[in-house]
């Protein structure tokens, strides 16, 4: 059975980053953000719509935004859970990290890749 997830992609800008959301308020099913260096700090998809292309569409959207703004490289600190997603999308692991929060040690991976749309220019790349 295929579940179609209709999503509307919207971008919200701040001074430091652009956040993109999938869905309409109050039913946002995912979000991603990217700063002006190409670093993606957050990517989240509601587990009830996981594996239906929402994260891929969000990543594609911010990649087009980045390329339209002249950003040639994307990077992210991916969790163990998110790492396979980024590998499938052509990212390579640059380094493993072991950050500590209190007594808990986490593992994440600095991952990066070049944008697929290096020549893209847009009047309004966030939409």
C-alpha positions as CSV (number, residue, x, y, z in Angstrom):
1,X,0.0,0.0,0.0
2,X,1.3,3.4,-0.9
3,X,0.5,6.4,1.3
4,X,0.6,9.7,-0.5
5,X,1.7,12.5,1.8
6,X,0.7,15.9,0.3
7,X,3.1,18.4,1.6
8,X,3.4,22.1,1.0
9,X,6.9,23.4,1.3
10,X,7.4,26.8,2.8
11,X,10.5,28.7,3.7
12,X,10.9,31.1,6.7
13,X,13.9,33.3,6.8
14,X,15.8,34.7,9.8
15,X,19.1,36.6,9.9
16,X,21.1,33.4,10.3
17,X,19.2,30.7,8.6
18,X,16.3,29.6,6.4
19,X,13.9,27.0,7.9
20,X,11.7,25.0,5.5
21,X,8.6,23.2,6.7
22,X,6.5,20.5,5.0
23,X,2.8,20.7,5.6
24,X,0.5,23.5,6.8
25,X,0.1,24.7,10.3
26,X,-1.0,23.1,12.5
27,X,-0.1,19.9,10.6
28,X,3.6,20.4,9.9
29,X,5.0,16.9,9.1
30,X,8.7,17.9,8.8
31,X,11.2,20.7,8.8
32,X,14.8,21.5,7.8
33,X,17.0,24.5,8.2
34,X,20.2,25.7,6.5
35,X,22.5,28.7,7.1
36,X,24.4,30.9,4.7
37,X,27.4,28.5,4.8
38,X,25.4,25.5,3.7
39,X,25.3,23.9,7.2
40,X,22.0,22.1,8.0
41,X,21.4,22.1,11.7
42,X,18.0,20.3,11.9
43,X,16.1,17.8,9.7
44,X,13.0,16.2,11.3
45,X,10.1,14.3,9.8
46,X,7.1,13.1,11.8
47,X,7.5,9.3,12.2
48,X,3.9,8.8,11.0
49,X,5.0,9.9,7.5
50,X,8.5,8.5,7.5
51,X,9.7,6.8,4.4
52,X,7.3,8.7,2.1
53,X,9.8,11.1,0.6
54,X,9.2,14.1,2.9
55,X,12.8,14.3,4.1
56,X,14.1,13.9,0.5
57,X,11.8,16.8,-0.7
58,X,12.9,19.0,2.2
59,X,16.6,18.3,1.4
60,X,16.0,19.0,-2.3
61,X,14.3,22.3,-1.4
62,X,17.2,23.6,0.7
63,X,19.7,22.3,-1.8
64,X,18.1,24.4,-4.5
65,X,18.0,27.4,-2.1
66,X,21.7,26.9,-1.3
67,X,22.7,26.6,-5.0
68,X,20.6,29.6,-5.9
69,X,22.4,31.6,-3.2
70,X,25.8,30.5,-4.5
71,X,26.5,27.9,-1.8
72,X,28.4,25.1,-3.4
73,X,28.7,22.7,-0.4
74,X,26.2,21.2,2.1
75,X,27.2,19.9,5.5
76,X,25.4,18.4,8.5
77,X,26.2,16.7,11.8
78,X,24.1,13.6,11.3
79,X,23.0,11.2,14.0
80,X,23.4,7.5,13.8
81,X,19.8,7.3,12.7
82,X,20.1,10.0,10.1
83,X,23.4,8.9,8.6
84,X,22.0,6.3,6.2
85,X,19.6,8.9,4.8
86,X,22.4,11.3,4.0
87,X,24.6,8.5,2.6
88,X,21.8,7.6,0.2
89,X,21.7,11.3,-0.9
90,X,25.4,11.3,-1.8
91,X,26.9,12.8,1.4
92,X,30.2,11.4,2.6
93,X,31.4,11.0,6.2
94,X,34.1,13.6,7.0
95,X,34.5,12.7,10.7
96,X,32.9,10.9,13.6
97,X,32.3,12.9,16.7
98,X,31.5,12.0,20.3
99,X,29.9,15.0,21.9
100,X,28.9,14.9,25.6
101,X,25.7,16.3,27.1
102,X,26.0,16.0,30.8
103,X,26.9,12.3,31.5
104,X,25.7,11.1,28.2
105,X,28.0,10.6,25.2
106,X,26.4,10.7,21.7
107,X,27.9,9.7,18.3
108,X,27.3,11.9,15.3
109,X,29.0,12.3,11.9
110,X,30.1,15.4,10.1
111,X,28.9,14.7,6.5
112,X,29.2,16.9,3.4
113,X,28.7,17.0,-0.3
114,X,28.7,19.4,-3.2
115,X,25.4,20.8,-4.3
116,X,23.9,19.2,-7.4
117,X,22.8,22.5,-8.9
118,X,26.0,24.6,-8.9
119,X,24.9,27.0,-11.7
120,X,21.4,27.6,-10.4
121,X,20.4,31.2,-9.8
122,X,17.1,32.3,-8.6
123,X,15.3,35.6,-7.9
124,X,13.7,33.9,-4.9
125,X,15.6,30.7,-4.1
126,X,13.7,30.1,-0.8
127,X,10.4,29.3,-2.6
